[in-house]
Every structure is written in C-alpha cells, then in structure tokens.
Amino acid sequence: MKILRIAGLLALAAGPVLAAEEGGPGHELLFRAINFVVLAGFLGYLLKKYAGPFFAARGEAITKEIREARKLLEQSDQRARAIDERLLRLDQEIAQLRAAGQAEIAAEHARIERETEQAVRKVFTQAEQEMAAAAKTARLELKAYVASLAISLAEQKIAGRVTPQTQRDLVGAFVREL
C-alpha cells in the first residue's frame, strides 16, 4: 500500500513539472524517471506481496525435503551398517555350518563304521553258528554211520560164529533163565 501512495504522490508532483517544460529534453528524462519509479514501485509491491510468501513456502519445502533426505540418508546408512554386520556374521555362519557339516560327516562315518562292524560280527557269528550246526550234524551222521557199520560188522561176526546149533543153545539158555 505504501508503494502505491508513493507512486501516486510522484505522479501528482510530476504533473506541474511536466506542464512547465513541455516539449523539452528534460521533459522526456523526467517522464522516464517517473515511469521507472512507478514501475519499480509496482514491481516491488508485487514482489513483496507474492514473491515473499512464495519464496518462504519454497524455502520451507526445501528445508522439509532436506530433512527428509537426511532422514533417508540416516536410514540407508543404518541399513548399510546392518548389511555389513550381516555379511560379517555370514562369514562366521558359513564357517560354523562347515564345521557342523564336517562334524556330522565324521559322526555319520563313525556310525556307518559301527554298523558295519556289527553287521560283520553278526555275519561271523551266524557263520560260526551254521558251521557249528553243520559240524554237529556231521558228527551225528558220522556217529550214526559208525553205529550202523558197527552193527553190520557185529552182525557179520555173529553170523559167522553162530551156527544153528549155537542158536538153539542160546534160545534154550534164555528160556531157562526166564
């Protein structure tokens, strides 16, 4: 508002000066100076009214964006640190997994060896039992064969020694004893 008042006062003050010197070279210069002052005043008024709030709002927006950018930067830094920590732990976890895997392999190897030893012992025990059973069967068969041979030999000897007369005597002795 002040600028408009000043511009109006200048225009009123310039009127008598223009009337006094109409047509002279100073008249044109004065007219240009007044136009400049009016234009500058009007532009100043517009700048003050519209540019000030625009630049203030724009400054606040920029400040807000800077704060958000800082916040995002801090978050990304935290994420990067977390990722770095995970990577450091990942090496450790890989080493632990390898060690655990090797321990499992060793345990599995030992278990397989134990099971193999048990299976071998079982096979040997079973083979020994089968051999013992076969030997026992062979002994029994041999005893039976030897017994049958002995009986047959005894029969042959007895048949060679016993005559019909000896048979009658034996039967008679048996009957007397009864």
C-alpha positions in Angstrom: 0.0 0.0 0.0 2.8 2.4 0.8 4.3 1.9 -2.6 1.1 2.9 -4.3 0.8 6.0 -2.3 4.4 7.0 -3.1 3.8 6.3 -6.8 0.6 8.4 -6.7 2.4 11.3 -5.0 5.2 11.2 -7.5 2.7 11.2 -10.4 0.9 14.3 -8.8 4.2 16.0 -8.2 5.4 15.3 -11.8 2.3 17.0 -13.3 3.3 20.6 -12.7 6.9 19.9 -13.8 5.6 18.4 -17.0 3.4 21.3 -17.7 6.3 23.8 -17.2 8.6 22.1 -19.5 6.6 20.5 -22.2 8.4 19.7 -25.2 12.0 20.0 -23.8 14.7 17.3 -23.5 14.4 17.4 -19.7 10.7 16.6 -20.0 11.4 13.2 -21.6 14.0 12.3 -18.9 11.7 13.3 -16.1 8.9 11.3 -17.7 11.1 8.2 -17.9 12.3 8.6 -14.3 8.7 8.8 -13.1 7.7 5.8 -15.2 10.7 3.9 -13.8 9.8 4.8 -10.2 6.1 3.8 -10.8 7.1 0.6 -12.5 9.8 -0.2 -9.8 7.2 0.6 -7.1 4.6 -1.7 -8.7 7.1 -4.4 -9.2 8.3 -4.1 -5.6 4.7 -4.3 -4.4 4.1 -7.4 -6.4 7.4 -9.0 -5.2 6.5 -8.2 -1.6 3.0 -9.5 -1.9 3.6 -12.6 -3.9 7.3 -13.4 -4.1 7.9 -13.2 -0.3 5.3 -15.9 0.6 6.3 -17.9 -2.5 10.0 -17.9 -1.5 9.1 -18.5 2.1 6.9 -21.5 1.2 9.6 -22.7 -1.2 12.3 -22.4 1.5 10.1 -24.4 3.9 9.6 -27.0 1.3 13.3 -27.2 0.5 14.1 -27.4 4.3 11.5 -30.1 4.7 13.0 -32.1 1.7 16.5 -31.6 3.2 15.2 -33.0 6.5 13.6 -36.0 4.7 16.7 -36.5 2.6 18.8 -36.5 5.8 16.4 -39.0 7.4 16.5 -41.2 4.3 20.3 -41.0 4.4 20.5 -42.0 8.0 18.1 -44.9 7.3 20.2 -46.0 4.4 23.3 -45.7 6.5 21.7 -47.9 9.1 20.7 -50.4 6.5 24.2 -50.4 5.1 25.6 -51.0 8.6 23.1 -53.8 9.2 24.0 -55.4 5.8 27.7 -55.1 6.7 27.1 -56.7 10.0 25.2 -59.5 8.4 28.0 -60.0 5.9 30.5 -60.2 8.7 28.2 -62.7 10.5 27.6 -64.6 7.3 31.3 -65.5 7.1 31.1 -66.7 10.7 27.9 -68.6 10.0 29.4 -70.2 6.9 32.4 -71.3 9.0 30.1 -72.7 11.7 28.0 -74.5 9.0 31.1 -76.0 7.6 32.3 -77.1 11.0 28.9 -78.5 11.8 28.8 -80.3 8.4 32.3 -81.8 9.0 31.2 -82.9 12.5 28.1 -84.5 11.0 30.1 -86.2 8.3 32.5 -87.6 10.9 29.6 -88.7 13.2 27.9 -90.4 10.2 31.2 -92.1 9.2 31.7 -93.4 12.7 28.0 -94.6 12.8 28.5 -96.4 9.5 31.7 -98.0 10.8 29.9 -99.2 13.9 27.0 -100.5 11.9 29.4 -102.3 9.5 31.4 -103.8 12.4 28.1 -105.0 14.0 27.0 -106.5 10.6 30.3 -108.2 10.1 30.2 -109.6 13.7 26.7 -110.7 13.1 27.7 -112.5 9.8 30.7 -114.1 11.5 28.5 -115.2 14.5 25.9 -116.6 12.1 28.6 -118.3 10.1 30.1 -119.8 13.2 26.7 -121.0 14.3 26.0 -122.5 10.9 29.4 -124.2 10.9 28.8 -125.5 14.5 25.4 -126.8 13.4 26.9 -128.4 10.3 29.7 -129.9 12.4 27.2 -131.2 14.9 25.0 -132.6 12.1 28.1 -134.2 10.5 29.2 -135.7 13.9 25.7 -137.1 14.4 25.7 -138.5 10.9 29.2 -139.9 11.4 28.1 -141.5 14.7 25.0 -143.0 13.0 27.2 -144.3 10.2 29.8 -145.7 12.6 27.0 -147.3 14.6 25.5 -148.8 11.5 28.9 -150.0 10.4 29.5 -151.5 13.9 26.1 -153.2 13.9 26.7 -154.6 10.4 30.2 -155.8 11.4 28.8 -157.3 14.6 26.1 -159.0 12.6 28.7 -160.4 10.2 30.8 -161.6 13.1 27.9 -163.0 14.9 26.5 -164.6 11.8 29.9 -166.1 11.1 30.2 -167.6 14.7 26.7 -168.6 15.3 25.7 -171.9 13.9 22.2 -173.3 14.0 23.2 -175.5 17.0 24.6 -172.4 18.8 21.3 -170.6 18.2 19.4 -173.4 19.7 21.6 -173.5 22.7 21.2 -169.7 23.2 17.5 -169.8 22.9 17.4 -172.7 25.4 19.5 -170.8 27.9 17.3 -167.8 27.5 14.2 -169.8 28.2 15.7 -171.4 31.3 16.6 -168.1 32.7 13.1 -167.0 32.3 
